[in-house]
Amino acid sequence: MSSKRTALATLLGLGALALFADPVLAQGYDSTTEELIRSLNNQLLYMAIPITVLVEGILIYTVWKYRNNDEPKPTKENRRLEISWTIATAIVLLVVGYASYGVMANEYVSTSQTEFDTQNEDVVDVEVVGVKYLWEFNYEGENVSNQGTLVIPNDTDVRLHVTSEDWIHALHVPEMGLKQDAMPGQTNTIVTHPTDEDNYTLYCAEYCGVGHSEMLGEVEVVSQEEYDEWLDDQRNGSD
Ligand SMILES: [Cu+2]
């Protein structure tokens, strides 16, 4: 293959890449966190597939073309080819870095704000406590505590302040794209915004002893009205 053709193929590959890199917003996500993570995963996959096909294609073609070559000659230096693939790699890495940074710096993926703010009515603050072998949920400012089931309103920012009473655990709700370490004496916050009224399983994702596999909980995403009713019921029940 001449260096001109190589350069052309590289350009075509990059063109295809730019097309695929355009964010495709699919529907049916359970939270903004899940949407961000899964969209990035898909974008990276759309970029990786053409590159894989290109590289493997060249490899297979070369093996096939030179299969009867009994006197291989050393490769000659080809500066243009080397510059092309260095630039192409740099562009790919920049696109991947840019797309990843946009997701990883998003407040729904890596939270910087860890303060409880029970004055803010647009945010639900819940303290999540891992205990051998169950999950406790304390609704800040609501005087409500619950075990096993985390009830949260749909279409509202929810801040989970994750900690542990005794041991290292980890909160994990894979369907909502949520994962956070639960450490004794430390609070790690994760923010999300549920977008679908449904029930999800909450797992402990850090091996914590004989009861680890049973350390399950449930996340119930309900409408705002149902959530308010539930809070009232909990308060009246605990009186
Ligand atoms: Cu655990």
py3Dmol code that shows the C-alpha trace and the ligand (Angstrom):
import py3Dmol

protein = """\
ATOM      1  CA  MET A   1       0.000   0.000   0.000  1.00  0.00           C
ATOM      2  CA  SER A   2       1.429   3.408  -0.908  1.00  0.00           C
ATOM      3  CA  SER A   3       1.778   6.052   1.751  1.00  0.00           C
ATOM      4  CA  LYS A   4      -0.789   8.201  -0.094  1.00  0.00           C
ATOM      5  CA  ARG A   5      -3.338   5.438   0.119  1.00  0.00           C
ATOM      6  CA  THR A   6      -2.502   4.896   3.767  1.00  0.00           C
ATOM      7  CA  ALA A   7      -3.027   8.562   4.484  1.00  0.00           C
ATOM      8  CA  LEU A   8      -6.358   8.432   2.647  1.00  0.00           C
ATOM      9  CA  ALA A   9      -7.480   5.360   4.591  1.00  0.00           C
ATOM     10  CA  THR A  10      -6.512   7.088   7.832  1.00  0.00           C
ATOM     11  CA  LEU A  11      -8.524  10.161   6.864  1.00  0.00           C
ATOM     12  CA  LEU A  12     -11.551   8.028   5.932  1.00  0.00           C
ATOM     13  CA  GLY A  13     -11.265   6.165   9.237  1.00  0.00           C
ATOM     14  CA  LEU A  14     -11.167   9.438  11.151  1.00  0.00           C
ATOM     15  CA  GLY A  15     -14.166  10.738   9.199  1.00  0.00           C
ATOM     16  CA  ALA A  16     -16.158   7.638  10.156  1.00  0.00           C
ATOM     17  CA  LEU A  17     -14.964   8.123  13.705  1.00  0.00           C
ATOM     18  CA  ALA A  18     -16.213  11.701  13.850  1.00  0.00           C
ATOM     19  CA  LEU A  19     -19.621  10.520  12.608  1.00  0.00           C
ATOM     20  CA  PHE A  20     -19.856   7.775  15.216  1.00  0.00           C
ATOM     21  CA  ALA A  21     -18.593  10.029  17.987  1.00  0.00           C
ATOM     22  CA  ASP A  22     -21.751  12.100  17.718  1.00  0.00           C
ATOM     23  CA  PRO A  23     -23.687  11.330  20.896  1.00  0.00           C
ATOM     24  CA  VAL A  24     -26.608   9.050  20.241  1.00  0.00           C
ATOM     25  CA  LEU A  25     -29.151   9.535  22.978  1.00  0.00           C
ATOM     26  CA  ALA A  26     -31.029   6.318  23.387  1.00  0.00           C
ATOM     27  CA  GLN A  27     -34.164   6.172  25.486  1.00  0.00           C
ATOM     28  CA  GLY A  28     -35.061   3.929  28.349  1.00  0.00           C
ATOM     29  CA  TYR A  29     -32.495   4.863  30.967  1.00  0.00           C
ATOM     30  CA  ASP A  30     -33.384   4.578  34.662  1.00  0.00           C
ATOM     31  CA  SER A  31     -31.353   7.573  35.859  1.00  0.00           C
ATOM     32  CA  THR A  32     -29.198  10.384  34.530  1.00  0.00           C
ATOM     33  CA  THR A  33     -26.168   8.590  35.975  1.00  0.00           C
ATOM     34  CA  GLU A  34     -26.935   5.440  34.018  1.00  0.00           C
ATOM     35  CA  GLU A  35     -27.598   7.457  30.857  1.00  0.00           C
ATOM     36  CA  LEU A  36     -24.232   9.235  31.063  1.00  0.00           C
ATOM     37  CA  ILE A  37     -22.239   6.065  31.724  1.00  0.00           C
ATOM     38  CA  ARG A  38     -23.979   3.859  29.149  1.00  0.00           C
ATOM     39  CA  SER A  39     -23.933   6.549  26.424  1.00  0.00           C
ATOM     40  CA  LEU A  40     -20.188   6.981  26.904  1.00  0.00           C
ATOM     41  CA  ASN A  41     -19.728   3.229  26.783  1.00  0.00           C
ATOM     42  CA  ASN A  42     -21.667   3.069  23.501  1.00  0.00           C
ATOM     43  CA  GLN A  43     -19.762   6.017  22.000  1.00  0.00           C
ATOM     44  CA  LEU A  44     -16.427   4.390  22.814  1.00  0.00           C
ATOM     45  CA  LEU A  45     -17.670   1.123  21.354  1.00  0.00           C
ATOM     46  CA  TYR A  46     -18.746   2.853  18.108  1.00  0.00           C
ATOM     47  CA  MET A  47     -15.243   4.329  17.875  1.00  0.00           C
ATOM     48  CA  ALA A  48     -13.468   1.089  18.756  1.00  0.00           C
ATOM     49  CA  ILE A  49     -15.332  -1.117  16.250  1.00  0.00           C
ATOM     50  CA  PRO A  50     -14.175   0.673  13.026  1.00  0.00           C
ATOM     51  CA  ILE A  51     -10.609   0.921  14.380  1.00  0.00           C
ATOM     52  CA  THR A  52     -10.606  -2.798  15.214  1.00  0.00           C
ATOM     53  CA  VAL A  53     -11.979  -3.670  11.771  1.00  0.00           C
ATOM     54  CA  LEU A  54      -9.363  -1.432  10.086  1.00  0.00           C
ATOM     55  CA  VAL A  55      -6.399  -2.811  12.033  1.00  0.00           C
ATOM     56  CA  GLU A  56      -7.462  -6.454  11.818  1.00  0.00           C
ATOM     57  CA  GLY A  57      -8.305  -5.974   8.126  1.00  0.00           C
ATOM     58  CA  ILE A  58      -4.806  -4.662   7.341  1.00  0.00           C
ATOM     59  CA  LEU A  59      -3.272  -7.480   9.403  1.00  0.00           C
ATOM     60  CA  ILE A  60      -5.257 -10.241   7.696  1.00  0.00           C
ATOM     61  CA  TYR A  61      -4.658  -8.705   4.238  1.00  0.00           C
ATOM     62  CA  THR A  62      -0.912  -8.520   4.872  1.00  0.00           C
ATOM     63  CA  VAL A  63      -0.697 -12.101   6.125  1.00  0.00           C
ATOM     64  CA  TRP A  64      -2.644 -13.268   3.072  1.00  0.00           C
ATOM     65  CA  LYS A  65      -0.687 -11.166   0.567  1.00  0.00           C
ATOM     66  CA  TYR A  66       2.766 -12.221   1.767  1.00  0.00           C
ATOM     67  CA  ARG A  67       1.908 -15.824   2.624  1.00  0.00           C
ATOM     68  CA  ASN A  68       4.318 -17.211  -0.027  1.00  0.00           C
ATOM     69  CA  ASN A  69       7.100 -14.727   0.547  1.00  0.00           C
ATOM     70  CA  ASP A  70      10.155 -16.806   1.466  1.00  0.00           C
ATOM     71  CA  GLU A  71      12.621 -13.917   1.373  1.00  0.00           C
ATOM     72  CA  PRO A  72      11.267 -11.126   3.539  1.00  0.00           C
ATOM     73  CA  LYS A  73      13.095  -7.801   3.247  1.00  0.00           C
ATOM     74  CA  PRO A  74      13.483  -5.329   6.115  1.00  0.00           C
ATOM     75  CA  THR A  75      10.857  -2.600   6.172  1.00  0.00           C
ATOM     76  CA  LYS A  76      12.017   0.739   4.762  1.00  0.00           C
ATOM     77  CA  GLU A  77      11.463   3.840   6.775  1.00  0.00           C
ATOM     78  CA  ASN A  78       8.295   5.624   5.726  1.00  0.00           C
ATOM     79  CA  ARG A  79       8.099   8.951   7.441  1.00  0.00           C
ATOM     80  CA  ARG A  80       4.693   9.917   6.070  1.00  0.00           C
ATOM     81  CA  LEU A  81       3.133   6.680   7.301  1.00  0.00           C
ATOM     82  CA  GLU A  82       4.677   7.133  10.728  1.00  0.00           C
ATOM     83  CA  ILE A  83       3.455  10.723  11.007  1.00  0.00           C
ATOM     84  CA  SER A  84      -0.032   9.646   9.846  1.00  0.00           C
ATOM     85  CA  TRP A  85      -0.479   6.961  12.465  1.00  0.00           C
ATOM     86  CA  THR A  86       0.972   9.124  15.226  1.00  0.00           C
ATOM     87  CA  ILE A  87      -1.490  11.915  14.420  1.00  0.00           C
ATOM     88  CA  ALA A  88      -4.390   9.476  13.996  1.00  0.00           C
ATOM     89  CA  THR A  89      -3.662   7.908  17.392  1.00  0.00           C
ATOM     90  CA  ALA A  90      -3.384  11.331  19.017  1.00  0.00           C
ATOM     91  CA  ILE A  91      -6.762  12.360  17.563  1.00  0.00           C
ATOM     92  CA  VAL A  92      -8.407   9.134  18.743  1.00  0.00           C
ATOM     93  CA  LEU A  93      -6.995   9.603  22.248  1.00  0.00           C
ATOM     94  CA  LEU A  94      -8.125  13.241  22.327  1.00  0.00           C
ATOM     95  CA  VAL A  95     -11.675  12.295  21.290  1.00  0.00           C
ATOM     96  CA  VAL A  96     -11.786   9.488  23.900  1.00  0.00           C
ATOM     97  CA  GLY A  97     -10.341  11.792  26.570  1.00  0.00           C
ATOM     98  CA  TYR A  98     -12.777  14.594  25.767  1.00  0.00           C
ATOM     99  CA  ALA A  99     -15.825  12.288  25.772  1.00  0.00           C
ATOM    100  CA  SER A 100     -14.714  10.567  29.006  1.00  0.00           C
ATOM    101  CA  TYR A 101     -13.949  13.804  30.799  1.00  0.00           C
ATOM    102  CA  GLY A 102     -17.412  15.140  29.992  1.00  0.00           C
ATOM    103  CA  VAL A 103     -18.951  12.152  31.754  1.00  0.00           C
ATOM    104  CA  MET A 104     -16.475  11.661  34.572  1.00  0.00           C
ATOM    105  CA  ALA A 105     -16.578  15.324  35.604  1.00  0.00           C
ATOM    106  CA  ASN A 106     -20.373  15.361  35.586  1.00  0.00           C
ATOM    107  CA  GLU A 107     -21.918  15.846  39.036  1.00  0.00           C
ATOM    108  CA  TYR A 108     -24.153  12.799  38.505  1.00  0.00           C
ATOM    109  CA  VAL A 109     -21.085  10.596  38.111  1.00  0.00           C
ATOM    110  CA  SER A 110     -18.424  12.044  40.394  1.00  0.00           C
ATOM    111  CA  THR A 111     -19.873  14.191  43.109  1.00  0.00           C
ATOM    112  CA  SER A 112     -17.917  17.116  44.454  1.00  0.00           C
ATOM    113  CA  GLN A 113     -20.651  18.512  46.689  1.00  0.00           C
ATOM    114  CA  THR A 114     -20.914  16.343  49.796  1.00  0.00           C
ATOM    115  CA  GLU A 115     -22.770  18.660  52.154  1.00  0.00           C
ATOM    116  CA  PHE A 116     -26.196  17.790  53.471  1.00  0.00           C
ATOM    117  CA  ASP A 117     -28.578  20.502  52.381  1.00  0.00           C
ATOM    118  CA  THR A 118     -31.962  19.765  53.858  1.00  0.00           C
ATOM    119  CA  GLN A 119     -33.044  23.375  53.174  1.00  0.00           C
ATOM    120  CA  ASN A 120     -33.031  22.744  49.448  1.00  0.00           C
ATOM    121  CA  GLU A 121     -36.464  21.360  48.590  1.00  0.00           C
ATOM    122  CA  ASP A 122     -35.403  20.300  45.120  1.00  0.00           C
ATOM    123  CA  VAL A 123     -32.977  17.761  46.510  1.00  0.00           C
ATOM    124  CA  VAL A 124     -33.672  14.650  48.580  1.00  0.00           C
ATOM    125  CA  ASP A 125     -30.843  13.877  51.007  1.00  0.00           C
ATOM    126  CA  VAL A 126     -30.607  10.323  52.321  1.00  0.00           C
ATOM    127  CA  GLU A 127     -27.934   8.914  54.581  1.00  0.00           C
ATOM    128  CA  VAL A 128     -27.248   5.331  53.516  1.00  0.00           C
ATOM    129  CA  VAL A 129     -25.645   3.181  56.211  1.00  0.00           C
ATOM    130  CA  GLY A 130     -24.216  -0.262  55.522  1.00  0.00           C
ATOM    131  CA  VAL A 131     -24.502  -2.586  58.519  1.00  0.00           C
ATOM    132  CA  LYS A 132     -23.612  -6.288  58.637  1.00  0.00           C
ATOM    133  CA  TYR A 133     -25.772  -7.383  56.782  1.00  0.00           C
ATOM    134  CA  LEU A 134     -28.410  -4.863  55.813  1.00  0.00           C
ATOM    135  CA  TRP A 135     -28.905  -1.316  54.551  1.00  0.00           C
ATOM    136  CA  GLU A 136     -30.333   1.543  56.600  1.00  0.00           C
ATOM    137  CA  PHE A 137     -31.730   4.726  55.099  1.00  0.00           C
ATOM    138  CA  ASN A 138     -32.033   7.920  57.150  1.00  0.00           C
ATOM    139  CA  TYR A 139     -34.017  10.677  55.466  1.00  0.00           C
ATOM    140  CA  GLU A 140     -32.282  13.874  56.476  1.00  0.00           C
ATOM    141  CA  GLY A 141     -34.615  16.539  57.811  1.00  0.00           C
ATOM    142  CA  GLU A 142     -37.648  14.238  57.513  1.00  0.00           C
ATOM    143  CA  ASN A 143     -37.243  12.317  60.775  1.00  0.00           C
ATOM    144  CA  VAL A 144     -37.725   9.084  58.849  1.00  0.00           C
ATOM    145  CA  SER A 145     -35.549   5.966  58.863  1.00  0.00           C
ATOM    146  CA  ASN A 146     -36.048   2.741  57.011  1.00  0.00           C
ATOM    147  CA  GLN A 147     -34.312  -0.577  56.575  1.00  0.00           C
ATOM    148  CA  GLY A 148     -33.973  -2.622  53.414  1.00  0.00           C
ATOM    149  CA  THR A 149     -35.933  -0.392  51.044  1.00  0.00           C
ATOM    150  CA  LEU A 150     -34.831   2.984  49.726  1.00  0.00           C
ATOM    151  CA  VAL A 151     -37.883   4.914  48.542  1.00  0.00           C
ATOM    152  CA  ILE A 152     -37.060   7.961  46.401  1.00  0.00           C
ATOM    153  CA  PRO A 153     -39.134  10.284  44.223  1.00  0.00           C
ATOM    154  CA  ASN A 154     -38.864  10.172  40.448  1.00  0.00           C
ATOM    155  CA  ASP A 155     -37.510  13.136  38.467  1.00  0.00           C
ATOM    156  CA  THR A 156     -35.784  14.726  41.466  1.00  0.00           C
ATOM    157  CA  ASP A 157     -32.131  15.076  42.412  1.00  0.00           C
ATOM    158  CA  VAL A 158     -31.298  12.514  45.087  1.00  0.00           C
ATOM    159  CA  ARG A 159     -28.097  12.693  47.121  1.00  0.00           C
ATOM    160  CA  LEU A 160     -27.032   9.484  48.802  1.00  0.00           C
ATOM    161  CA  HIS A 161     -24.536  10.025  51.623  1.00  0.00           C
ATOM    162  CA  VAL A 162     -23.043   6.576  51.916  1.00  0.00           C
ATOM    163  CA  THR A 163     -21.306   5.376  55.069  1.00  0.00           C
ATOM    164  CA  SER A 164     -20.902   2.235  57.183  1.00  0.00           C
ATOM    165  CA  GLU A 165     -21.341   1.342  60.812  1.00  0.00           C
ATOM    166  CA  ASP A 166     -18.929  -1.544  61.120  1.00  0.00           C
ATOM    167  CA  TRP A 167     -17.086  -2.680  58.036  1.00  0.00           C
ATOM    168  CA  ILE A 168     -16.283  -1.864  54.439  1.00  0.00           C
ATOM    169  CA  HIS A 169     -19.346  -2.317  52.235  1.00  0.00           C
ATOM    170  CA  ALA A 170     -20.323  -0.804  48.880  1.00  0.00           C
ATOM    171  CA  LEU A 171     -23.661   0.402  47.615  1.00  0.00           C
ATOM    172  CA  HIS A 172     -24.363  -0.874  44.129  1.00  0.00           C
ATOM    173  CA  VAL A 173     -27.525  -0.382  42.050  1.00  0.00           C
ATOM    174  CA  PRO A 174     -26.340  -1.541  38.606  1.00  0.00           C
ATOM    175  CA  GLU A 175     -29.561  -0.739  36.766  1.00  0.00           C
ATOM    176  CA  MET A 176     -29.336   2.899  37.857  1.00  0.00           C
ATOM    177  CA  GLY A 177     -25.570   3.104  37.296  1.00  0.00           C
ATOM    178  CA  LEU A 178     -24.873   3.739  40.986  1.00  0.00           C
ATOM    179  CA  LYS A 179     -21.870   2.517  42.929  1.00  0.00           C
ATOM    180  CA  GLN A 180     -20.228   3.999  45.995  1.00  0.00           C
ATOM    181  CA  ASP A 181     -17.971   2.714  48.785  1.00  0.00           C
ATOM    182  CA  ALA A 182     -19.428   2.533  52.287  1.00  0.00           C
ATOM    183  CA  MET A 183     -16.604   3.070  54.795  1.00  0.00           C
ATOM    184  CA  PRO A 184     -16.788   3.414  58.579  1.00  0.00           C
ATOM    185  CA  GLY A 185     -16.042   6.957  59.742  1.00  0.00           C
ATOM    186  CA  GLN A 186     -16.315   8.401  56.243  1.00  0.00           C
ATOM    187  CA  THR A 187     -19.167   9.637  54.074  1.00  0.00           C
ATOM    188  CA  ASN A 188     -19.076   9.315  50.299  1.00  0.00           C
ATOM    189  CA  THR A 189     -21.787  11.118  48.399  1.00  0.00           C
ATOM    190  CA  ILE A 190     -23.311  10.134  45.096  1.00  0.00           C
ATOM    191  CA  VAL A 191     -25.930  12.205  43.282  1.00  0.00           C
ATOM    192  CA  THR A 192     -28.433  10.884  40.805  1.00  0.00           C
ATOM    193  CA  HIS A 193     -31.703  11.829  39.173  1.00  0.00           C
ATOM    194  CA  PRO A 194     -34.102   8.888  38.681  1.00  0.00           C
ATOM    195  CA  THR A 195     -35.984   9.016  35.386  1.00  0.00           C
ATOM    196  CA  ASP A 196     -38.187   5.929  35.617  1.00  0.00           C
ATOM    197  CA  GLU A 197     -40.677   4.738  38.249  1.00  0.00           C
ATOM    198  CA  ASP A 198     -39.573   1.191  38.926  1.00  0.00           C
ATOM    199  CA  ASN A 199     -38.019  -1.147  41.502  1.00  0.00           C
ATOM    200  CA  TYR A 200     -34.333  -1.998  41.474  1.00  0.00           C
ATOM    201  CA  THR A 201     -32.155  -4.360  43.464  1.00  0.00           C
ATOM    202  CA  LEU A 202     -29.474  -2.843  45.669  1.00  0.00           C
ATOM    203  CA  TYR A 203     -26.409  -5.016  46.224  1.00  0.00           C
ATOM    204  CA  CYS A 204     -23.436  -4.874  48.540  1.00  0.00           C
ATOM    205  CA  ALA A 205     -20.477  -4.858  46.131  1.00  0.00           C
ATOM    206  CA  GLU A 206     -17.680  -5.324  48.662  1.00  0.00           C
ATOM    207  CA  TYR A 207     -17.179  -8.742  50.238  1.00  0.00           C
ATOM    208  CA  CYS A 208     -17.942  -8.162  53.919  1.00  0.00           C
ATOM    209  CA  GLY A 209     -18.376 -11.575  55.524  1.00  0.00           C
ATOM    210  CA  VAL A 210     -20.629 -14.610  55.665  1.00  0.00           C
ATOM    211  CA  GLY A 211     -23.805 -12.580  55.115  1.00  0.00           C
ATOM    212  CA  HIS A 212     -22.434 -10.615  52.143  1.00  0.00           C
ATOM    213  CA  SER A 213     -24.465 -12.380  49.446  1.00  0.00           C
ATOM    214  CA  GLU A 214     -27.640 -11.757  51.467  1.00  0.00           C
ATOM    215  CA  MET A 215     -26.900  -8.081  51.935  1.00  0.00           C
ATOM    216  CA  LEU A 216     -29.506  -6.942  49.470  1.00  0.00           C
ATOM    217  CA  GLY A 217     -31.899  -4.051  49.441  1.00  0.00           C
ATOM    218  CA  GLU A 218     -34.443  -2.538  47.144  1.00  0.00           C
ATOM    219  CA  VAL A 219     -34.721   0.869  45.532  1.00  0.00           C
ATOM    220  CA  GLU A 220     -38.276   2.007  44.846  1.00  0.00           C
ATOM    221  CA  VAL A 221     -38.590   5.006  42.550  1.00  0.00           C
ATOM    222  CA  VAL A 222     -42.106   6.409  42.993  1.00  0.00           C
ATOM    223  CA  SER A 223     -43.981   9.569  42.006  1.00  0.00           C
ATOM    224  CA  GLN A 224     -43.575  12.686  44.162  1.00  0.00           C
ATOM    225  CA  GLU A 225     -47.122  12.209  45.576  1.00  0.00           C
ATOM    226  CA  GLU A 226     -46.457   8.598  46.521  1.00  0.00           C
ATOM    227  CA  TYR A 227     -43.173   9.638  48.073  1.00  0.00           C
ATOM    228  CA  ASP A 228     -44.801  12.312  50.241  1.00  0.00           C
ATOM    229  CA  GLU A 229     -47.504   9.832  51.292  1.00  0.00           C
ATOM    230  CA  TRP A 230     -44.875   7.242  52.140  1.00  0.00           C
ATOM    231  CA  LEU A 231     -42.960   9.735  54.288  1.00  0.00           C
ATOM    232  CA  ASP A 232     -46.188  10.620  56.139  1.00  0.00           C
ATOM    233  CA  ASP A 233     -46.980   6.931  56.700  1.00  0.00           C
ATOM    234  CA  GLN A 234     -43.478   6.298  58.046  1.00  0.00           C
ATOM    235  CA  ARG A 235     -43.720   9.240  60.451  1.00  0.00           C
ATOM    236  CA  ASN A 236     -47.161   8.208  61.721  1.00  0.00           C
ATOM    237  CA  GLY A 237     -46.076   4.592  62.021  1.00  0.00           C
ATOM    238  CA  SER A 238     -43.089   5.495  64.156  1.00  0.00           C
ATOM    239  CA  ASP A 239     -45.089   7.655  66.596  1.00  0.00           C
TER     240      ASP A 239
END
"""
ligand_1 = """\
1
CU
Cu -21.555 -5.639 52.789
"""
view = py3Dmol.view(width=600, height=400)
view.addModel(protein, "pdb")
view.setStyle({"model": 0}, {"cartoon": {"style": "trace"}})
view.addModel(ligand_1, "xyz")
view.setStyle({"model": 1}, {"stick": {}})
view.zoomTo()
view.show()
